[in-house]
């Protein structure tokens, strides 16, 4: 093949750095945006927080829940001028190597208040799933959820504090602390004592055996602490630990023999394969435990009131905190019509501006060394401010469009949700579907019905007899309503639920009903059937 030169014209899409940054900021969550702003404030000397406007919130304040900013204290205007003059003369960026606050290496919460259980034990086998909504508090109950989470005691801190009262020797204390730190969030010890010993001693057989003995003693101590059931290796052991504690309390309090026998029967049930309990196989359990079915039902009802996840109440609340980006409030017009106002949450909007003193100093030294590089940083600061503003403007527009189309939901709830897809909002606002997808991901809206992710308001439609369509969200809500009202002794099957939906004019196949039921975490008819 003979080499040669040729010209070719082609088109390709090239994203400018400004556009790339705009796309990146658009898809960030509130806390991720706060971190990005904080990093930009450190990296770019021409960017600063504007503390004059209302609703100003520093990035640290957004992430940590604080309501006051101490960014601007400690500097007079004279010192600012001196810093700006020094920066302009040296054409060097300010140093950012500040010394962080001293770290507290002591165990947190050891001297705090006693951890409390927040409510009664769940009667469900599985922990209740985090719902898509969080009910709003009354206006007079202004409690900062993040401050609450920061003051919340973790399971490990709670156990470490109890361990201090045992007055153990140094080796036993170290073994107990190691087991506490090895627990998962539910309070279970997932690794065996042999595996834990091997992780510390390696191939030294003698040391491994000694560690296993230490861990065996420490495990008994751990399982004697509160919450009852902590340190269990599996669900069966967790339930048995709680039943053993109930039996001991019943004997100390002089409870009737019938109640103690019921507890002993429950303990015997938990000693059998748990799949029999999950399937509620009364015939097989009656044969294994030597008890009547009526007594088994009462014992199983007792087991259902136990806590399968002892560490549930100590879960890190900060992971579940949702800071709304948009706030929707009902507004009643003079004619009595209820409308809804859509406002951005001022607490999550960073107020940024270009540092005037540094920018003016740069203009006065146009011919100095490094001027071009600093001019680029100044332009980056202006782009960043513009992109931040554009991000919130887009969120506002998309939220208003959602509220306009789902107005019935804000009045009547899930059953009034309309079918809505990304294309509907994209066509209405003249934006691309990918932009709507970025805006609705990890952005939340506080409404009279609760706090929801913007994606929650989108859902496919199911055909109706009238030729219209019903939102999948509304159908799920209707299924939940049917199940809540069912007879516990005769739970509704998926086929029956599909027939009931058809009576409401909604065409929904049995397999679709099963899928929606699983999404709602509703058990099958066998597991829902009353004991």
N, C-alpha and C positions, 0 to 999 in steps of 0.2 A: 504494500500500500504506500502510495507516494504522499509524503507530508505536504501540507499547504496551509494557507491562511484564508479564513472566511469570516464574514460578518453575519451575526444572527441577532434578530430583535425578539425579545421575549418579555413577558410581564410576570412579576412576582410581588408578593406582599411583604413589606418590610415594616416592622414595628419599631417606632422610635423609642428611645429610653423613657420619654415622658408617657407614652401610651402604655408601655410595659408596666410602669409604676402604677398607672391608673387602674389597670386590670388587676394587678396584685393587691392594691388597697381595697378594691371592690369586693374581693372574695374573702377578706380577713374578717374574723369575728371581732367582737368588741374588745376582748382582752388582748387578742393578737394585735389589733390596731394600737392599743395603748402601749404595748411593748415596742411596736414599730416607731411610734412617735417618740418614745423615750430614747430609743437608739439614735434616731435622727437628731434629737436635741443634743446628744452627746457628740455626735460625729460632725455636725454642721454648726460652726460658730455664728452663722448669720440667721439662725432660727432660734426663736425664744417664745415662751408662753406669754400670751396677752392676759394679764390678770385683771384688766379693767372691766371686761364685760361680764354680765351675769351668767351664771351657770358654768363658770370656768372650772375645769377639772384637770388636774395634772395626770399624766399617765399612771404614775404610782398610785394616785388616789383612786383611779378607776379600778385598778387591779386589786388594791388592798382594801377598798371600801372607805377610805378616809374622805372627809369632806372639806379639809382645809389644805391649802398648798403653802409650803414654806420655801418655794423656789427663789423668790425674789428678796428674801430678807437678808440683812447683813451687808448690803452694799449701798453706799450713797452715790449720788449722781457724780460726785467728784471722783470717786474711785472708779466708776464706770468709764469716765473720760480718760483716766490714767491707763486703764486696761486697754481701751480702744487705741490710744496713742501708741502704747507699747506694741500692740499687735500690728498697727499700720507701719511702724518703723522697722520692725523685724520681719514683716510679711510672713509671720509664722502663726499657725493656728494655736489656740489655747490648749494647754495640756489637759487631758481628760483622765490622767492617772490618779484619781482620788482614792484615798484610803477608805475601804468600806467599813461600816460599823462593825465593832467587835462582835464575834460570834459567841453565842452562848452554848458551850459544849456540854452543859449539864442537862440531865433529862428534863424535858419540858413537862410542866404540869404536876411534878411530884409534890409540890406544896399547894396545889390548887384545891378547888372544892371537890366534894365527892361527886363522881359521875352518877347521873340519875337515869333511870329507864323512862323513856318518853311516853309510854303507853302500854296497853295490855298486849300480851303475846298474840301474834297472828294465828288464826286458826287454819291458815292455808299451809299446804306442804311446801310451797315455794314462796320466796320473798315476793311481795307485791311489786309489780313493775312500776318504774317511774312513769307517771302519766304525762301526757303531752301538755298538760296545763297545770298552773299553779294559781290557786285562788288568791285574789288580791285581799290585802288587809284593809280594815277601815282606815279612813283618813287620819284618825287620831292615834293610830298605832304605827308610828313611823319607826320601824325597827330595821336597822341595816342588816341584811341577811349575811353579808360578807363578814361584818364584825361579829355576828353570832357564830359563824363558822370558825373564825379565828380563835374565839374563846371556847370552842367545843373541845372536850377532852377525847383523845383517841383511845382505842382499846388498849394499845400497848402502854400508854401513859397510865391508864387506870389500873392495869395489872401491875406495872412497876411500883406504883404507889402502895398497892396492897402488899406487895412482896417485902416492902420495908418493915412492915409490922411483924414479919415472921422471925426476924433476928437470926438469920442463918449464918453459917460460916462462909468464908470467902469463896471456897470452891462450889458449894451448893448454891450460893447467890449467883455466881457466874453461870452455872448450868441452868438455873431457872430463868435468868435474864436471856440466855441464848434461846431457850424454848419459846419465851414470850415473843422475841424478835422474829422467830420462825413461823409464827401463826399467820394465816391469811386473813383477809378482811372479815370473813365470816366467823373467825375464831377457831378454825380447824388447824390441826397440825398435819399437813399433807405429807411430809416426808417421815419415813420411819426413823426410829431411834438409831438403828444401824447405819442408815444413810447419813444422818447428822453426825454420828461419831466418825464415820469414814471421811467426811468432808473436813474434819479437823485433824484427825490423827493420820490420815493417809493409810499406808500399808503397815504401820506399826501395830501389830495384833494386840500386844499387851496394853498399849495405851487406848486402843479402840474398845477393848473389853471394859477397862476402867471407866471410860467415858459413857459407855452404854449403861453401866450401873448407876453412875451419877445422874444420867438423863432419866432413868427409870424412877429414881427417887424424886427428881425435880418434876416429872410429869404428874405424879400423885399430888404434889404440892400445888401445881398449876391447876389441876382439875378440882381442887378444893376452893379455889378462888371464885369470885363473882365476875361476870354472870355465870350462872350454873350451866354447865355443858361446854365451857371453853376448854380447849386443849384436847377435844375428842379427835380421833383419827378418822371417823366416818360418822354418818348420820345415825346408825344404830347405836353406837357408843354414846353419842350426844344425847339421844333420847333416854338411854338407860341411866346416864348420869343425872339427868333431871328427875327421872322417876325415883332413883335411889334417894335423892335429896327430899323429894316429897314424902317418901315412906318414912324417912328419919324424922321429918317434922311431924308427920301424922302420929308416929309412936310417941314422940315427946309431948304432944298436945293431948294425947288420950283419945284420938279419933276412934269412931266405931270400927269394929272388926270388919264390917261389910265394906267400908271404904278402903281399908288397908288391903283387903283381899282383891278389890278392884285394881288397886295400884300394882299389886303383885302380878295380877293377870296381865296388865298392860306391859309390865316388864318382861313377862314370858313371851308376849307377842313380839316385842322388839328383839328378842333373842332369836326369833325365826327369820328366814329370808324376807327382806323387806318388800320384795316384789309381791308377796302374798298380801301384805298390808296395803300396798298401792292398788292392787286389783280388788281388794276387799273380798278375798276368797274365804268366806266364813266357814265353808264346809271343811277345807283343808286345815285352816287354823284351829277349828274345833277339834279335829282329830289330833293335831300336834300338841295343843295346849290342854286337852281334856276338859273343855269348858263348853257350856251351852251357848248357842248363837246369841241369845239375848244378852248374856253377860259379856260376850265378845263385843257386841255393838256398844255397850256402855264403856268398856275399856278403850275401844278404838276412838270413841268420842273424846275421851280423856286425853289420849295421845295427840289428837288433832289440835288440842289447846296448848301443846308444848311449843317451844321455840326451836325450829330446826336450824336457825342461824344465830348463835349467841352474840356474835359481833355486829349484828344488824344495826343496833341502836348507836353504835360508835362509828359508823361509816363516816368518812370525811365529807362533811356537808359542802365544803367549798367546791367539790367536783360537780355538785348538783345545782349550784347557784346559776341563775339565769338573769342577766342584766338586760332589760328590754331596750332595743334601739328606738322603738316607736311606741308612743302612748296614744291610745284611742279612748276618747271620752264622749259620752252622750251629751248632746246639746239640744235643748228644747227651744224651738222657735216661738215667736209671739203667737202664732196660729195654733200652737199645741203640737206641732209635728216634731218627732224625735229624729234628730240627725246626729252625725258623729264627726267630731273633729280629729284630725290626724296631726300629731306633733312629734317632732324628734325629741328624744330624751336629752335634755341639756347636759346631764351629768356624764354622758359618754362622748360629748363633742369637744375635742381639744381646741382651745382658742389659740391659734398660732399667728405669729407675725414675723416680719423680717426685722432683725436687730438694727434699728435706725443708726445708732452710733457707729457700729462696725461698717454698715453700708456707706455712710457719709465719709468715714475715714478712707474707705477703699476708693471712693470717687476723687478724693483730694490727692491720692497718690497713684495716678493712672500710669505713670511711667516707671514705677518702681519694679524691682525684681519679683517675679512670681505673681504679678497682677492678673495675668490670664487665668491661672489656676484658681485664684480666689474669686475671680469674676464668675467662673464656672460653678463654684460652690454657692455663690449668691443666687445664680439662676436655678440651681437645684432646689434651694430653699423656696423660691417662688413657685416652682413647679409643684413641690410637695404640698404647699398650702392650697394651691388651686385644685390639686387632685383630691385632697381631703374634702374640700368643699363640694367638689363634683360627686364624690362618693355619697355624701349625705343627701345631696339633692336628688340623686338617683333613687336612694332608699325611700325618700319622701314621696317621689312620684309613683313608684311601684306600690308603696303602702296605700296611697290614696286610691289607686286603681283597684287594689284588692278590696278595700273597704267598700268602695262603690258597688262592686259586684257581689259581695257577700254581706250586704247590709242586713238581710234577714237572719243571718247567723248571730250577729251581735245582739239581736233582739230576742230570738227564740232558741238559740243554741244549735247543737250539732244536727238535729233533725231537719233544720232549715238550710243546711249547707247546699250550695249549688255546684254542679260540675264546673270545673275550671282547670284549664291547662296553660302551660307557659306561653304557648302561641297566642292565646287570647290577650294576655297582658302585653306581649311583645308587639302585636299588631296595633293595639290601642295607643301605645307610647312611641311607636316608631323605633323600637330597639330590637336587637337580635335576641333570640331565645337563650343563647349562652349567657348574655348579660343578665337576663332575668334569673337564670339559674344561679349565677354568682351572687346576685343581690339577695335571693331568698334562702341561701345556705348560711346557717349559723347566725342569722339575724332574727330577733324576736320582737313580738308585738304584744304589749300589755293591753288587754281589752276587758270590758265588763264581764266576759265569760271566763277570763283567766289569761295566762300568758302562753303564747304559742309561737313556734317557729313559723316564719313566713311560708315555708313549704307546706305547712299543715293545711293551708287554705286551698291547695291544689289537689284535685282528685278526678279520676275518670268518671264517666257517666254510665249508668245502666238504663236500658230501655224500659219504658213504661207502656201501659196499655193505651194511654192517650196519645202516644207518639212522641212524648217528651223524653226527658232523661232525669235520673236521680243520681245525686252524687254518691260515690262509694263511701265517703265519710258518713253521710246521712244513713246509708244502708247499714253500716257497721253499728251506728248508734241505735238503729231500730232493732237489730239483732240483739244487742245488749239489753235493750228494754224488754224484749220478749223473754230472754233468759232470766232476767231479774224477777219477772212476774210469774215464772213457771212454777208448777207444783214440784217441790223437792223430791217427792216420792215417785213422780213420773216426769223426768226431765225431757225436754223437747229434743228430738233427733234433728240432724241436719236436713233431712228430707221434709220433716214437719215444718221447720223454720222456712225452708224454701216455699212450701205451700202457703204459709202465713204471709210471706212477702208478696206472693202472687195475689193473695186476697187484697193486699194493699195496692195492687196495680203495678208491682215491680217484678220484672222478669229476672230471676236470679237462680242459676243452676245450683244443684246440691253441692257440687265441688267448689263453687265460688263461695257458698255459705260456709263450708268447712274452712276455706282459706281465710275468710274474714274472722271466723271464730278463733282460729289459731292466732291471728294478729292481735285480737283482743285478749289473748291468753285465757280463754274460757276452756275448761277441761271438757273432755268427751262426756257423753251421757252416763257412761259407767262410773266415772269419777264424780259426777255431779249428783248422782243418786244419793238420797239421804240414807244415813245408816239405819 
